[in-house]
Amino acid sequence: MPYLFGGLVVLNAAALGYYLFLQQPTSTETLKAAQNEITQPLAFTNSAEYIPPIIGTRE
């Protein structure tokens, strides 16, 4: 049984090393669509003027 566990640990380490260091990531269609959607300008509204003053200040 310890040999089986040790073998699984070594196999897991080899698979993790392969996916982390050797395999190059590929861009999928959904990733490309999301990146194109993010690069479009976003509408921004500054809401800082609507924040109430800090308690204890005179305004």
PyMOL Python script that loads the backbone (N, CA, C, O; Angstrom):
from pymol import cmd

cmd.read_pdbstr("""\
ATOM      1  N   MET A   1       0.807  -1.205   0.000  1.00  0.00           N
ATOM      2  CA  MET A   1       0.000   0.000   0.000  1.00  0.00           C
ATOM      3  C   MET A   1       0.854   1.275   0.000  1.00  0.00           C
ATOM      4  O   MET A   1       0.512   2.229  -0.699  1.00  0.00           O
ATOM      5  N   PRO A   2       1.948   1.318   0.760  1.00  0.00           N
ATOM      6  CA  PRO A   2       2.761   2.551   0.704  1.00  0.00           C
ATOM      7  C   PRO A   2       3.353   2.799  -0.687  1.00  0.00           C
ATOM      8  O   PRO A   2       3.572   3.947  -1.073  1.00  0.00           O
ATOM      9  N   TYR A   3       3.612   1.720  -1.440  1.00  0.00           N
ATOM     10  CA  TYR A   3       4.157   1.908  -2.782  1.00  0.00           C
ATOM     11  C   TYR A   3       3.115   2.518  -3.717  1.00  0.00           C
ATOM     12  O   TYR A   3       3.435   3.340  -4.576  1.00  0.00           O
ATOM     13  N   LEU A   4       1.873   2.104  -3.534  1.00  0.00           N
ATOM     14  CA  LEU A   4       0.798   2.673  -4.335  1.00  0.00           C
ATOM     15  C   LEU A   4       0.639   4.160  -4.031  1.00  0.00           C
ATOM     16  O   LEU A   4       0.501   4.972  -4.946  1.00  0.00           O
ATOM     17  N   PHE A   5       0.659   4.514  -2.756  1.00  0.00           N
ATOM     18  CA  PHE A   5       0.548   5.924  -2.366  1.00  0.00           C
ATOM     19  C   PHE A   5       1.718   6.731  -2.903  1.00  0.00           C
ATOM     20  O   PHE A   5       1.521   7.817  -3.448  1.00  0.00           O
ATOM     21  N   GLY A   6       2.927   6.220  -2.759  1.00  0.00           N
ATOM     22  CA  GLY A   6       4.105   6.914  -3.278  1.00  0.00           C
ATOM     23  C   GLY A   6       4.053   7.078  -4.780  1.00  0.00           C
ATOM     24  O   GLY A   6       4.432   8.123  -5.308  1.00  0.00           O
ATOM     25  N   GLY A   7       3.583   6.049  -5.476  1.00  0.00           N
ATOM     26  CA  GLY A   7       3.453   6.154  -6.921  1.00  0.00           C
ATOM     27  C   GLY A   7       2.447   7.206  -7.337  1.00  0.00           C
ATOM     28  O   GLY A   7       2.667   7.936  -8.303  1.00  0.00           O
ATOM     29  N   LEU A   8       1.333   7.288  -6.603  1.00  0.00           N
ATOM     30  CA  LEU A   8       0.332   8.311  -6.905  1.00  0.00           C
ATOM     31  C   LEU A   8       0.861   9.709  -6.630  1.00  0.00           C
ATOM     32  O   LEU A   8       0.546  10.645  -7.364  1.00  0.00           O
ATOM     33  N   VAL A   9       1.649   9.859  -5.592  1.00  0.00           N
ATOM     34  CA  VAL A   9       2.239  11.168  -5.284  1.00  0.00           C
ATOM     35  C   VAL A   9       3.195  11.582  -6.401  1.00  0.00           C
ATOM     36  O   VAL A   9       3.178  12.734  -6.834  1.00  0.00           O
ATOM     37  N   VAL A  10       4.019  10.658  -6.866  1.00  0.00           N
ATOM     38  CA  VAL A  10       4.966  10.969  -7.942  1.00  0.00           C
ATOM     39  C   VAL A  10       4.216  11.273  -9.236  1.00  0.00           C
ATOM     40  O   VAL A  10       4.581  12.202  -9.956  1.00  0.00           O
ATOM     41  N   LEU A  11       3.174  10.502  -9.538  1.00  0.00           N
ATOM     42  CA  LEU A  11       2.382  10.747 -10.739  1.00  0.00           C
ATOM     43  C   LEU A  11       1.694  12.106 -10.667  1.00  0.00           C
ATOM     44  O   LEU A  11       1.635  12.824 -11.665  1.00  0.00           O
ATOM     45  N   ASN A  12       1.177  12.463  -9.499  1.00  0.00           N
ATOM     46  CA  ASN A  12       0.531  13.759  -9.311  1.00  0.00           C
ATOM     47  C   ASN A  12       1.541  14.895  -9.489  1.00  0.00           C
ATOM     48  O   ASN A  12       1.230  15.904 -10.122  1.00  0.00           O
ATOM     49  N   ALA A  13       2.736  14.740  -8.940  1.00  0.00           N
ATOM     50  CA  ALA A  13       3.766  15.770  -9.084  1.00  0.00           C
ATOM     51  C   ALA A  13       4.189  15.917 -10.545  1.00  0.00           C
ATOM     52  O   ALA A  13       4.442  17.030 -11.006  1.00  0.00           O
ATOM     53  N   ALA A  14       4.268  14.812 -11.272  1.00  0.00           N
ATOM     54  CA  ALA A  14       4.639  14.888 -12.685  1.00  0.00           C
ATOM     55  C   ALA A  14       3.549  15.583 -13.496  1.00  0.00           C
ATOM     56  O   ALA A  14       3.850  16.407 -14.359  1.00  0.00           O
ATOM     57  N   ALA A  15       2.290  15.258 -13.226  1.00  0.00           N
ATOM     58  CA  ALA A  15       1.197  15.901 -13.959  1.00  0.00           C
ATOM     59  C   ALA A  15       1.128  17.393 -13.639  1.00  0.00           C
ATOM     60  O   ALA A  15       0.908  18.211 -14.532  1.00  0.00           O
ATOM     61  N   LEU A  16       1.313  17.742 -12.385  1.00  0.00           N
ATOM     62  CA  LEU A  16       1.294  19.155 -12.001  1.00  0.00           C
ATOM     63  C   LEU A  16       2.437  19.918 -12.655  1.00  0.00           C
ATOM     64  O   LEU A  16       2.238  21.031 -13.143  1.00  0.00           O
ATOM     65  N   GLY A  17       3.617  19.341 -12.671  1.00  0.00           N
ATOM     66  CA  GLY A  17       4.757  19.978 -13.325  1.00  0.00           C
ATOM     67  C   GLY A  17       4.536  20.163 -14.805  1.00  0.00           C
ATOM     68  O   GLY A  17       4.923  21.184 -15.372  1.00  0.00           O
ATOM     69  N   TYR A  18       3.911  19.175 -15.442  1.00  0.00           N
ATOM     70  CA  TYR A  18       3.634  19.303 -16.874  1.00  0.00           C
ATOM     71  C   TYR A  18       2.673  20.447 -17.146  1.00  0.00           C
ATOM     72  O   TYR A  18       2.928  21.275 -18.020  1.00  0.00           O
ATOM     73  N   TYR A  19       1.571  20.503 -16.408  1.00  0.00           N
ATOM     74  CA  TYR A  19       0.569  21.533 -16.675  1.00  0.00           C
ATOM     75  C   TYR A  19       1.010  22.922 -16.238  1.00  0.00           C
ATOM     76  O   TYR A  19       0.549  23.912 -16.805  1.00  0.00           O
ATOM     77  N   LEU A  20       1.881  23.021 -15.255  1.00  0.00           N
ATOM     78  CA  LEU A  20       2.330  24.342 -14.800  1.00  0.00           C
ATOM     79  C   LEU A  20       3.471  24.902 -15.645  1.00  0.00           C
ATOM     80  O   LEU A  20       3.522  26.105 -15.900  1.00  0.00           O
ATOM     81  N   PHE A  21       4.376  24.045 -16.076  1.00  0.00           N
ATOM     82  CA  PHE A  21       5.603  24.548 -16.677  1.00  0.00           C
ATOM     83  C   PHE A  21       5.773  24.221 -18.155  1.00  0.00           C
ATOM     84  O   PHE A  21       6.393  25.002 -18.878  1.00  0.00           O
ATOM     85  N   LEU A  22       5.252  23.113 -18.623  1.00  0.00           N
ATOM     86  CA  LEU A  22       5.539  22.698 -19.992  1.00  0.00           C
ATOM     87  C   LEU A  22       4.430  23.035 -20.973  1.00  0.00           C
ATOM     88  O   LEU A  22       4.713  23.385 -22.119  1.00  0.00           O
ATOM     89  N   GLN A  23       3.188  22.941 -20.558  1.00  0.00           N
ATOM     90  CA  GLN A  23       2.090  23.175 -21.483  1.00  0.00           C
ATOM     91  C   GLN A  23       1.834  24.670 -21.622  1.00  0.00           C
ATOM     92  O   GLN A  23       1.694  25.382 -20.628  1.00  0.00           O
ATOM     93  N   GLN A  24       1.775  25.133 -22.858  1.00  0.00           N
ATOM     94  CA  GLN A  24       1.510  26.542 -23.115  1.00  0.00           C
ATOM     95  C   GLN A  24       0.000  26.794 -23.066  1.00  0.00           C
ATOM     96  O   GLN A  24      -0.769  25.998 -23.606  1.00  0.00           O
ATOM     97  N   PRO A  25      -0.433  27.867 -22.439  1.00  0.00           N
ATOM     98  CA  PRO A  25      -1.871  28.134 -22.387  1.00  0.00           C
ATOM     99  C   PRO A  25      -2.401  28.531 -23.766  1.00  0.00           C
ATOM    100  O   PRO A  25      -1.714  29.197 -24.540  1.00  0.00           O
ATOM    101  N   THR A  26      -3.624  28.114 -24.056  1.00  0.00           N
ATOM    102  CA  THR A  26      -4.258  28.449 -25.320  1.00  0.00           C
ATOM    103  C   THR A  26      -5.444  29.357 -25.054  1.00  0.00           C
ATOM    104  O   THR A  26      -6.136  29.209 -24.047  1.00  0.00           O
ATOM    105  N   SER A  27      -5.674  30.291 -25.954  1.00  0.00           N
ATOM    106  CA  SER A  27      -6.803  31.204 -25.817  1.00  0.00           C
ATOM    107  C   SER A  27      -8.030  30.570 -26.454  1.00  0.00           C
ATOM    108  O   SER A  27      -7.981  30.120 -27.598  1.00  0.00           O
ATOM    109  N   THR A  28      -9.112  30.538 -25.720  1.00  0.00           N
ATOM    110  CA  THR A  28     -10.350  29.986 -26.243  1.00  0.00           C
ATOM    111  C   THR A  28     -11.202  31.113 -26.818  1.00  0.00           C
ATOM    112  O   THR A  28     -10.879  32.291 -26.669  1.00  0.00           O
ATOM    113  N   GLU A  29     -12.269  30.742 -27.461  1.00  0.00           N
ATOM    114  CA  GLU A  29     -13.157  31.732 -28.069  1.00  0.00           C
ATOM    115  C   GLU A  29     -13.815  32.604 -26.998  1.00  0.00           C
ATOM    116  O   GLU A  29     -13.970  33.810 -27.192  1.00  0.00           O
ATOM    117  N   THR A  30     -14.199  32.009 -25.883  1.00  0.00           N
ATOM    118  CA  THR A  30     -14.855  32.803 -24.841  1.00  0.00           C
ATOM    119  C   THR A  30     -13.876  33.790 -24.213  1.00  0.00           C
ATOM    120  O   THR A  30     -14.259  34.903 -23.855  1.00  0.00           O
ATOM    121  N   LEU A  31     -12.607  33.384 -24.077  1.00  0.00           N
ATOM    122  CA  LEU A  31     -11.611  34.297 -23.533  1.00  0.00           C
ATOM    123  C   LEU A  31     -11.384  35.469 -24.467  1.00  0.00           C
ATOM    124  O   LEU A  31     -11.277  36.610 -24.018  1.00  0.00           O
ATOM    125  N   LYS A  32     -11.308  35.201 -25.755  1.00  0.00           N
ATOM    126  CA  LYS A  32     -11.112  36.279 -26.733  1.00  0.00           C
ATOM    127  C   LYS A  32     -12.305  37.231 -26.736  1.00  0.00           C
ATOM    128  O   LYS A  32     -12.132  38.446 -26.827  1.00  0.00           O
ATOM    129  N   ALA A  33     -13.517  36.681 -26.637  1.00  0.00           N
ATOM    130  CA  ALA A  33     -14.714  37.525 -26.609  1.00  0.00           C
ATOM    131  C   ALA A  33     -14.735  38.384 -25.352  1.00  0.00           C
ATOM    132  O   ALA A  33     -15.108  39.556 -25.407  1.00  0.00           O
ATOM    133  N   ALA A  34     -14.340  37.814 -24.228  1.00  0.00           N
ATOM    134  CA  ALA A  34     -14.318  38.582 -22.979  1.00  0.00           C
ATOM    135  C   ALA A  34     -13.268  39.680 -23.033  1.00  0.00           C
ATOM    136  O   ALA A  34     -13.511  40.787 -22.553  1.00  0.00           O
ATOM    137  N   GLN A  35     -12.098  39.392 -23.613  1.00  0.00           N
ATOM    138  CA  GLN A  35     -11.061  40.411 -23.721  1.00  0.00           C
ATOM    139  C   GLN A  35     -11.502  41.543 -24.637  1.00  0.00           C
ATOM    140  O   GLN A  35     -11.229  42.707 -24.344  1.00  0.00           O
ATOM    141  N   ASN A  36     -12.175  41.231 -25.734  1.00  0.00           N
ATOM    142  CA  ASN A  36     -12.670  42.272 -26.629  1.00  0.00           C
ATOM    143  C   ASN A  36     -13.740  43.107 -25.953  1.00  0.00           C
ATOM    144  O   ASN A  36     -13.833  44.312 -26.189  1.00  0.00           O
ATOM    145  N   GLU A  37     -14.545  42.477 -25.114  1.00  0.00           N
ATOM    146  CA  GLU A  37     -15.596  43.212 -24.418  1.00  0.00           C
ATOM    147  C   GLU A  37     -15.013  44.139 -23.350  1.00  0.00           C
ATOM    148  O   GLU A  37     -15.540  45.228 -23.119  1.00  0.00           O
ATOM    149  N   ILE A  38     -13.939  43.716 -22.703  1.00  0.00           N
ATOM    150  CA  ILE A  38     -13.328  44.517 -21.635  1.00  0.00           C
ATOM    151  C   ILE A  38     -12.629  45.742 -22.213  1.00  0.00           C
ATOM    152  O   ILE A  38     -12.625  46.792 -21.570  1.00  0.00           O
ATOM    153  N   THR A  39     -12.041  45.648 -23.396  1.00  0.00           N
ATOM    154  CA  THR A  39     -11.279  46.768 -23.941  1.00  0.00           C
ATOM    155  C   THR A  39     -12.175  47.904 -24.424  1.00  0.00           C
ATOM    156  O   THR A  39     -11.673  48.982 -24.741  1.00  0.00           O
ATOM    157  N   GLN A  40     -13.475  47.692 -24.488  1.00  0.00           N
ATOM    158  CA  GLN A  40     -14.374  48.778 -24.875  1.00  0.00           C
ATOM    159  C   GLN A  40     -14.466  49.785 -23.730  1.00  0.00           C
ATOM    160  O   GLN A  40     -14.384  49.387 -22.569  1.00  0.00           O
ATOM    161  N   PRO A  41     -14.634  51.081 -24.022  1.00  0.00           N
ATOM    162  CA  PRO A  41     -14.708  52.067 -22.944  1.00  0.00           C
ATOM    163  C   PRO A  41     -15.946  51.852 -22.072  1.00  0.00           C
ATOM    164  O   PRO A  41     -17.025  51.519 -22.562  1.00  0.00           O
ATOM    165  N   LEU A  42     -15.760  52.049 -20.790  1.00  0.00           N
ATOM    166  CA  LEU A  42     -16.844  51.884 -19.834  1.00  0.00           C
ATOM    167  C   LEU A  42     -17.346  53.251 -19.391  1.00  0.00           C
ATOM    168  O   LEU A  42     -16.566  54.195 -19.264  1.00  0.00           O
ATOM    169  N   ALA A  43     -18.639  53.351 -19.157  1.00  0.00           N
ATOM    170  CA  ALA A  43     -19.210  54.599 -18.651  1.00  0.00           C
ATOM    171  C   ALA A  43     -18.871  54.708 -17.170  1.00  0.00           C
ATOM    172  O   ALA A  43     -19.054  53.752 -16.416  1.00  0.00           O
ATOM    173  N   PHE A  44     -18.382  55.862 -16.755  1.00  0.00           N
ATOM    174  CA  PHE A  44     -17.971  56.065 -15.368  1.00  0.00           C
ATOM    175  C   PHE A  44     -18.684  57.283 -14.816  1.00  0.00           C
ATOM    176  O   PHE A  44     -18.693  58.347 -15.436  1.00  0.00           O
ATOM    177  N   THR A  45     -19.277  57.121 -13.656  1.00  0.00           N
ATOM    178  CA  THR A  45     -19.931  58.223 -12.966  1.00  0.00           C
ATOM    179  C   THR A  45     -19.241  58.420 -11.632  1.00  0.00           C
ATOM    180  O   THR A  45     -19.154  57.487 -10.833  1.00  0.00           O
ATOM    181  N   ASN A  46     -18.751  59.624 -11.383  1.00  0.00           N
ATOM    182  CA  ASN A  46     -18.094  59.920 -10.117  1.00  0.00           C
ATOM    183  C   ASN A  46     -19.167  60.179  -9.070  1.00  0.00           C
ATOM    184  O   ASN A  46     -19.887  61.174  -9.142  1.00  0.00           O
ATOM    185  N   SER A  47     -19.268  59.288  -8.106  1.00  0.00           N
ATOM    186  CA  SER A  47     -20.299  59.412  -7.083  1.00  0.00           C
ATOM    187  C   SER A  47     -19.750  59.992  -5.782  1.00  0.00           C
ATOM    188  O   SER A  47     -20.433  59.946  -4.759  1.00  0.00           O
ATOM    189  N   ALA A  48     -18.533  60.536  -5.798  1.00  0.00           N
ATOM    190  CA  ALA A  48     -17.936  61.055  -4.579  1.00  0.00           C
ATOM    191  C   ALA A  48     -18.677  62.281  -4.061  1.00  0.00           C
ATOM    192  O   ALA A  48     -18.647  62.555  -2.861  1.00  0.00           O
ATOM    193  N   GLU A  49     -19.333  63.015  -4.933  1.00  0.00           N
ATOM    194  CA  GLU A  49     -20.028  64.220  -4.475  1.00  0.00           C
ATOM    195  C   GLU A  49     -21.317  63.888  -3.716  1.00  0.00           C
ATOM    196  O   GLU A  49     -21.884  64.758  -3.055  1.00  0.00           O
ATOM    197  N   TYR A  50     -21.773  62.662  -3.803  1.00  0.00           N
ATOM    198  CA  TYR A  50     -22.996  62.264  -3.115  1.00  0.00           C
ATOM    199  C   TYR A  50     -22.735  61.658  -1.734  1.00  0.00           C
ATOM    200  O   TYR A  50     -23.680  61.337  -1.014  1.00  0.00           O
ATOM    201  N   ILE A  51     -21.467  61.499  -1.359  1.00  0.00           N
ATOM    202  CA  ILE A  51     -21.135  60.936  -0.052  1.00  0.00           C
ATOM    203  C   ILE A  51     -21.395  61.985   1.022  1.00  0.00           C
ATOM    204  O   ILE A  51     -20.959  63.128   0.878  1.00  0.00           O
ATOM    205  N   PRO A  52     -22.092  61.626   2.089  1.00  0.00           N
ATOM    206  CA  PRO A  52     -22.345  62.612   3.138  1.00  0.00           C
ATOM    207  C   PRO A  52     -21.049  62.975   3.869  1.00  0.00           C
ATOM    208  O   PRO A  52     -20.099  62.193   3.859  1.00  0.00           O
ATOM    209  N   PRO A  53     -21.000  64.154   4.505  1.00  0.00           N
ATOM    210  CA  PRO A  53     -19.784  64.558   5.195  1.00  0.00           C
ATOM    211  C   PRO A  53     -19.511  63.677   6.418  1.00  0.00           C
ATOM    212  O   PRO A  53     -20.423  63.039   6.943  1.00  0.00           O
ATOM    213  N   ILE A  54     -18.273  63.645   6.860  1.00  0.00           N
ATOM    214  CA  ILE A  54     -17.897  62.875   8.036  1.00  0.00           C
ATOM    215  C   ILE A  54     -18.572  63.476   9.261  1.00  0.00           C
ATOM    216  O   ILE A  54     -18.681  64.696   9.384  1.00  0.00           O
ATOM    217  N   ILE A  55     -19.019  62.620  10.159  1.00  0.00           N
ATOM    218  CA  ILE A  55     -19.714  63.096  11.358  1.00  0.00           C
ATOM    219  C   ILE A  55     -18.742  63.925  12.200  1.00  0.00           C
ATOM    220  O   ILE A  55     -17.624  63.490  12.477  1.00  0.00           O
ATOM    221  N   GLY A  56     -19.167  65.099  12.595  1.00  0.00           N
ATOM    222  CA  GLY A  56     -18.349  65.980  13.407  1.00  0.00           C
ATOM    223  C   GLY A  56     -17.726  67.118  12.617  1.00  0.00           C
ATOM    224  O   GLY A  56     -17.109  68.001  13.212  1.00  0.00           O
ATOM    225  N   THR A  57     -17.867  67.126  11.304  1.00  0.00           N
ATOM    226  CA  THR A  57     -17.319  68.221  10.506  1.00  0.00           C
ATOM    227  C   THR A  57     -18.425  69.232  10.212  1.00  0.00           C
ATOM    228  O   THR A  57     -19.604  68.882  10.173  1.00  0.00           O
ATOM    229  N   ARG A  58     -18.037  70.472  10.011  1.00  0.00           N
ATOM    230  CA  ARG A  58     -19.009  71.516   9.703  1.00  0.00           C
ATOM    231  C   ARG A  58     -18.925  71.856   8.236  1.00  0.00           C
ATOM    232  O   ARG A  58     -17.889  72.304   7.743  1.00  0.00           O
ATOM    233  N   GLU A  59     -20.008  71.642   7.557  1.00  0.00           N
ATOM    234  CA  GLU A  59     -20.060  71.995   6.140  1.00  0.00           C
ATOM    235  C   GLU A  59     -21.373  72.656   5.827  1.00  0.00           C
ATOM    236  O   GLU A  59     -21.617  73.032   4.680  1.00  0.00           O
TER     237      GLU A  59
END
""", "prot")
cmd.dss("prot")
cmd.show_as("cartoon", "prot")
cmd.util.cbc("prot")
cmd.orient("prot")
